[in-house]
Amino acid sequence: MKILPLFLISALRQRTDRNSTGRDDAAIGNICHLRLFWGGFYQLCFEFCDGCKLKIIYMNSKILEKVLSHSKKTKTIIGMRKYNEGDDIYIGYVVDYNETLIVLQHVTKFGLEDGLMIEKIDNIESFETEDEYVKSYQLLVKNVNKIKKQTIKSLMLKEGENWQYELLKTKFDKGKIVTIELNNDNLVTHGFIVDFDETFLHFNPIDNLGNDEGSKIYKLSDISGLTIERLESRKRQTFYDLKKKNA
């Protein structure tokens, strides 16, 4: 909720009419409509009860100006959410802006520059700074060259119903993040193989920001697929290693 300063409320209760003689006469009017809606800058739209006046006031937001200016000067990563796009968030740094438009250097989830976005500030629902998601991508952009290239090019395949166990015995993961997919489940889980036997897999899931999510135990018979060195896994590995190093 946005609260109007008292001096602004007082100012809004007074309007100025120019009469036929050219003099400015202050007239007190009752405001029948007052809306405060978010754009990159605050916008106030109000209408007097006589219905003859509709006036819009633009006020620069010092808070937003500070965020956008800092991002532009330092290439600090911010998050940007647009109206009616659900949980989608655009990550990048500000290239330029004015009261109407913003130019954002978009950054992919892998830390790569992905073109310039030109967007009306009125279309932006919120800007996000300093949360874990945004800070993690600031770290990734600075270390994008540390995302390792795929090095494993072949695997030894074993036959049999317990193929999962046979594959795990080859230590194909080499201590790297792998993914597992379960029967009748569209979700893919990234993480480290901790231990296994002929029946169970002890797994350490890693989230998309490289955070440790504890431990899970899976039945090998429930595993329908495994992958190694996917780009998403290598990105999570980079996050994980950087955060572990900076801890």
N, C-alpha and C positions, 0 to 999 in steps of 0.2 A: 504494500500500500504506500502511496506517495502522499506526503502531507505538505500543503502549501504554507509558506512562511506567512506570518501575520501581516507584514507590510504588503505582501502581494495580494492577500485577500482584501485588504483595505483599498488597494489601488483598483482592484477589479470592480469594486462597488461604485466606482465613479467613472463616468465616461464624459468625453468632451465632444460637444456639438459645435459646428461652425454655423452661425446664423447668417442671415442675408447681409448684415452690415460688415461681415468679415471678422467679428469679434469671437473669441473662444469663450464660450460659457460652460462652466462645469455643471453638469446635471447629474443628480443621483438617480440611478436606475436599479431596479431589482433584476438580478440575473436569474433567468428561468432555466438556462441550460449551462452546465459547466462540465467539461470533460477534460480529463488529463490522461493522455495516452502516450505510450512509449514510442519514441523514435530514437535516433542516435542522439537527438537533443530533445529536451522536454518540449512538448507542444501543448498549449492551452487553447481551447476553443470555447468561446462563451457567447451567449446571445441574450439580449435584453428582452424583457417581457413584452415590450411593444412590438417585437418581431421585426423591427426595421433595421436592426444592426446585427451583423455577424462579423466578429473580429477574431483574428488569430494572432497570437503572440508567440514568437520563438525566443526561447531563452537558452543560451549556451549552458550546458551542464559541465561544471568544473570537474566533476568526478569522471565523466566520460572523456572529456578533453585530456585529462591526465593519463588515463589508460591508453587511449589511442596514440597520443603524442609519445608516450614512453615506448610503446610497441614499435612505432615508426622509427624512432631514433636509435633503438637498441636491438631491433629485430627480435624482440621478446614475443614468444608464442602466446596467442590467446585463442580461446574457443568462441565460436559464433553460431548461435542457433537462430533459425528462421521460423517464422510463423507457419503453422500447419505442416510441419515436416517431422512431427513426432520427436523421437530421441536423436535424430540426426544432428551431428555437430561438425562444423567445418573448423579445421585447425590451420593456423598460419600466423603470419605477422603482417602488420599494417604497412602498406607501401605509401598510401596517400589517403586523404579524406577531406571532406568539407561538411557543411551543414546538411547536405542532401545525400551524398554518396560516400562509399568507402571502397578502397581498392585493397584487397587482401591477397597476399602471396600464399596460395593454398599449398598445404603440405600433406602428402599422403600418409597413411598409417605406417608406412615404412620409412618415413622421414625424408622422402624425396620431394623436391619442388614440383608442383603439378599445375602450373599456370596461374594467371591472375584472375581473381574474381572481382567484378565490379557490381556492387549491390546497393540498392537504395536503403538508407539507414532505417526508413520507416518499415521495411520488411523484416528487420532484425528484432527478434523477441528478446534476446539477451546476449551479453558478452560474458565470457567466463575467464577468470585469471586465477593463478595461484592454487588451483585445486590439483589433486594428484595426477589426474589425467593430463592436464595441460603441462604441468611441470615435467611429467615423464617424456612428453614429446619435445620439450625444450632440450632435454638431455639427449634424446635420440637424434635430433637434428644436428646437434654439435658433434655427434659420434656416428653419423650415418655410415661412414666408411668402415666402421667396426663391425657392421653386419657381415658375417663371414659368407663366403661363397660356398656353394654346394661342393663337397669333396668326395662324398660316397657315391660311386657311380654303378656299383653292382652289389648283389647280395647272393648268398648261398641259400637256395631253396631246398626244403626237405619235404618229403611226401609223408602222408599219414593223417589220421584224424586229429592227432594232437600237434598239428603243424605250428601252433603258437609257441608251444614249449620248445620245439626243435629250433625254431627261429631265435627265440630268446637265448638259447644255449650258445648260439654263435656270437653273442654279444654285439649284434649288428648296430646297436645304438651308440656304442663307444662313448658313453657318458653324456650324450647330447639329448636335447629335448626331442621327444617323439610324439606322435599322436596315436590315439587308439579310438576305434569306432566299435560300438557295441551292436549286437544283433537287434533289429527292430528299433533303432534309435538313430535319429539324424544328427545328433550332436557329436562333435569331434572334440576330444579332450587332449590338451597339450600337457606334457610334463615329463618327469624323469622316471626311469625304471629304477626302483629301489632294490627289489628282490623278487624272486619267483620260485615256484616249484612246479610239479607236474599238474597242479590243480588251480593254483591261485597266483595272481600278480599283485605285488605291493607297488603302488603307483603314487607319485608325488606331483599333483597337478600344479601348473604355473599359469596364472591368468594373463590377460593380454597386455598388462603393464609390467610383467616380470615378477609379480608377487607370488610368494609361496602360499599355496592354499591347503597345506596339510597333507594328509595321507588318505588314500582310498585303497580298498582291496577289491579286486575284480576276479571273477571266475574266468579262467582262460577260455572255457567253452563258450562264453558270452562274447568274446572278442571276434569281430568279423573282419577287421582290417587294422593294419598298422602302417605308419609312414615315418620316414626319417628325413630330416633336413628340408622340410618345406620352408618357404620364405617366411611364413608367419611364425613358424617355430624358431627360425634363426633370429627373427626380430625379438621374440620373447627371450631368447637366450641372451641377446645383447642387453636388453633391459635388466635381466636377472644378474648378469655379470657386473654391469655398471653399478647397480644398486648395492650389490654385495661388496664391491670394491669401495664404494663411498660410505658404507655403513659405519 
